[in-house]
Amino acid sequence: MPVTIAMLLKAQHDTVNDTFKYEDNEIHLVTFIGIVRDCTEASTSVTYKIDDGTGPPIDARKFITEGEEEDNSPKGNGYVKVIGHVRSFNDVRNIIAFSVESVTNHNAVTCHMLDVIAAQLMLKKGGAMVSNNSGGGGTFNAGGAVVQAGGDNLTNGLSLQQQQVFNALKGSVSDIGMSFSELGNSLQMSTTQIRAAVDFLSNEGHIYSTVDDDHFKLTDFC
């Protein structure tokens, strides 16, 4: 869901279920664009303080996976596009980011704001998705990227191992998803293969971490 920082700060937080709602619509995976005002690096993560001009800056924390190239991390005070999910710690909103990418074309900033407006109009008309087939699938324009929902098209382009992890998580009925150990017990794959598949699916926005960094669940549009 394309959003502004003001929308994230105004969203109502259900502390019991740890969910967020903006104008009666639950928000989970979000995307926004802003300027990096500060950057704090740690051994396992990088925290960006991002300002989009709509409200106070918000922290976006991205965990560094083993073997990830640090050169891909944004440098300086330029614009970045963030994809992640909303969290609240001590009543302070923040983002656990799957992706933080530098924005080189400033038209992307204007396009993002148009996406935010279009998404809000779509929600007011009664849904976050537009049905495109009789099988219940749909698409949603999230920050310029069309996301498939429902049907078999979602797994097109995934490797066999990525599809196996995706399908295992899809079959989970737990509210907190599945852990790495549970995935290892249900799949004939090595820990390294599962980790690589989980990292890919997380970066692509197909899954997100739940109670901790070891448990994963499919995002709602899956």
KATAPE-V972157 format. One record per residue. RES is the residue in one small letter. PHI is phi in whole degrees, -180 to 180 (none if undefined). PSI is psi as a letter, one per 40 degrees, with the letter a starting at -180 (* if undefined). OMEGA is omega in whole degrees, 0 to 359 (NA if undefined). Layout:
# KATAPE-V972157
res,phi,psi,omega
RES,PHI,PSI,OMEGA
RES,PHI,PSI,OMEGA
This chain:
# KATAPE-V972157
res,phi,psi,omega
m,none,h,176
p,-71,h,185
v,-141,i,167
t,-110,i,178
i,-64,d,178
a,-59,d,179
m,-64,d,180
l,-65,d,181
l,-74,d,180
k,-87,e,182
a,-60,i,179
q,-80,h,183
h,-106,h,173
d,-87,h,186
t,-69,d,180
v,-69,d,182
n,-97,e,182
d,53,f,177
t,-122,i,181
f,-122,i,178
k,-130,h,173
y,-123,h,183
e,52,f,175
d,69,e,177
n,-116,h,179
e,-67,h,177
i,-120,h,181
h,-125,c,178
l,-82,h,184
v,-129,i,174
t,-138,i,176
f,-153,i,182
i,-125,h,179
g,-161,a,180
i,-98,h,176
v,-76,h,179
r,-93,d,180
d,-159,i,181
c,-144,h,179
t,-120,h,182
e,-100,h,174
a,-125,i,184
s,-68,d,184
t,-119,e,183
s,-157,i,173
v,-129,h,179
t,-111,h,179
y,-105,h,172
k,-97,h,191
i,-117,h,183
d,-125,h,177
d,-111,e,176
g,85,e,182
t,-100,e,182
g,-173,a,177
p,-59,i,178
p,-59,i,180
i,-126,i,179
d,-85,h,174
a,-122,h,183
r,-105,h,179
k,-117,h,178
f,-78,i,180
i,-95,h,179
t,-84,i,182
e,-61,h,179
g,88,e,181
e,-72,h,181
e,-75,h,178
e,-69,d,180
d,-64,d,180
n,-78,e,182
s,-75,h,179
p,-61,i,178
k,-121,i,176
g,76,a,186
n,-108,f,181
g,-83,i,177
y,-76,i,176
v,-136,i,173
k,-107,h,183
v,-114,h,172
i,-125,h,181
g,-177,a,178
h,-122,i,188
v,-82,i,176
r,-136,i,176
s,-135,h,179
f,-131,h,184
n,55,f,178
d,65,e,176
v,-112,h,181
r,-75,i,175
n,-153,i,182
i,-122,h,168
i,-93,h,190
a,-91,h,170
f,-86,d,185
s,-146,h,172
v,-133,h,186
e,-121,i,177
s,-66,i,177
v,-102,h,182
t,-97,d,179
n,-105,h,185
h,-71,e,172
n,-64,d,180
a,-63,d,179
v,-66,d,179
t,-65,d,180
c,-62,d,179
h,-64,d,180
m,-63,d,176
l,-67,d,177
d,-63,d,179
v,-61,d,180
i,-63,d,181
a,-63,d,180
a,-65,d,180
q,-66,d,177
l,-64,d,180
m,-65,d,180
l,-66,d,180
k,-67,d,178
k,-85,e,171
g,115,e,177
g,180,i,180
a,-90,e,181
m,-131,i,176
v,-112,h,183
s,-65,h,180
n,-124,e,175
n,-161,i,184
s,-77,e,182
g,-86,e,177
g,89,e,178
g,-79,i,179
g,-168,i,176
t,-130,i,177
f,-141,h,181
n,-82,h,182
a,-111,g,178
g,62,f,178
g,95,e,180
a,-107,h,181
v,-82,h,182
v,-104,h,177
q,-79,i,176
a,-131,h,180
g,78,i,177
g,72,a,183
d,-97,e,184
n,-65,d,185
l,-62,d,183
t,-91,e,176
n,-62,h,179
g,93,e,176
l,-84,i,175
s,-73,i,180
l,-60,d,180
q,-66,d,178
q,-65,d,178
q,-65,d,181
q,-65,d,178
v,-66,d,179
f,-58,d,182
n,-67,d,178
a,-65,d,179
l,-69,d,179
k,-65,d,181
g,-85,e,181
s,-75,h,179
v,-107,e,181
s,-75,i,178
d,-68,d,182
i,-105,e,178
g,77,a,182
m,-122,i,178
s,-93,i,177
f,-59,d,181
s,-65,d,178
e,-67,d,176
l,-64,d,179
g,-64,d,180
n,-73,d,184
s,-97,e,183
l,-121,i,176
q,-87,g,182
m,-139,i,177
s,-77,i,178
t,-60,d,180
t,-64,d,179
q,-66,d,179
i,-65,d,180
r,-60,d,180
a,-64,d,180
a,-67,d,180
v,-64,d,179
d,-61,d,180
f,-64,d,182
l,-64,d,177
s,-68,d,181
n,-64,d,180
e,-85,e,178
g,84,e,179
h,-78,d,182
i,-135,i,177
y,-146,i,178
s,-79,i,184
t,-111,c,186
v,-73,d,176
d,-158,a,183
d,-79,e,181
d,-106,e,182
h,-113,h,183
f,-134,i,182
k,-144,i,177
l,-69,i,173
t,-70,i,190
d,-60,d,183
f,-75,e,175
c,-88,*,NA
